[in-house]
Amino acid sequence: MSIKSLYLHVPFCKTICGYCDFCHFLFNEEKANNWLIALENEIKDKNINKDLETIYIGGGTPTSLNIIQLEKLLAIMEPYSKNVNEYTIEVNPETIDEDKVKLLKKYNINRVSIGVQTSDNRLLKLMNRFHDFNTVIYCVNLFKKYDINNISVDVMYGIPTQTLDDLNKTLDDVLSLDIPHISIYCLTIEPDTLFDRLNYKEVDEDLDADMYDLINNKLISNGFFQYEISNYSKKGYESKHNLTYWNYNDFYGISLSSSGKENNVRYDNTKDFNKYLNGDYIENKVILSQDDLMFEHIMMGLRKKEGINIKDFNLRYKTSLIDKYKDVIKSLINDGLIEINNEYIRCSVKGMLISNDIIVKFMI
Ligand code: SF4
């Protein structure tokens, strides 16, 4: 089956957030122009299908590019984007203006993911983020004005010094935006980030659990449903692109630091800017065994609320999921952590809270 999804990483940001360990470089016009040349070459080399269904331009901050560069990027992608049914771009509120929104509309972008994180200006400052919540409102209204209504926002919780009340206020503010998708992640302190150097600590387990409960209750009582551990949407607004990953289907990864999967091969692109400019795109290629594929399929599929379709799994690997993992499954069912229902195997509500621990048990 041909590959239906493509992820493209734009490695530039206007400023660097205190907690971030993604591949990013401070935006520099000349560097971004050179990157665009290399990107065009990588795409030519890759021989990408023109019948893609989803494209996701992430980063970094794709909209940190200036308008000429953004148009160049969208024009490079145009042969592949014409017929996709979900075309997403990540944006940061302070990098958006009306001309950029018009441009995104012109190139058929039909979904945006906005980095909001919190509506608390004190916490935004602590995170070294340069927008405020009024800019988020302006940005959402601009997208709606141009009929880009499939809007997702990223929210973070467990931010140093954040209280339950702070989080509650952010959720109220985000809900007031009247948007159909929310991704919500607990902050982790990654090595060598500013937060790590400042010795900030991750939120303790009890507050983490209280925050998770607050999020779940509040979003569900406001018409959202949780379709993945960290993702909530209104019906019909699930991220089709991200479901590619969680359904363990193949996808292209383009540009610095992206990864892709084609059949039983996974590759990681280089994070080295100069190597990338010289056409040395791929850093690492791994051939996945049948056991690797089955394990990774379980790892991704158990993130979804609906779980893994057992029949599809059995057909794909010509192996019975239930027989292959019978001891693990039996013990997890006995502990009330997973359940089998309507041909799906999924984490229970209790299991969702410790899904990483559950997944490890399938490493046999
Ligand atoms: S904008 Fe996003 S990618 Fe850039 S530094 Fe902040 S979190 Fe990282």
Boltz pocket constraint, residues with backbone or C-beta under 6 A from the ligand:
constraints:
  - pocket:
      binder: B
      contacts: [[A, 12], [A, 13], [A, 15], [A, 16], [A, 17], [A, 20], [A, 21], [A, 22], [A, 23], [A, 24], [A, 59], [A, 60], [A, 61], [A, 92], [A, 115]]
      max_distance: 6.0
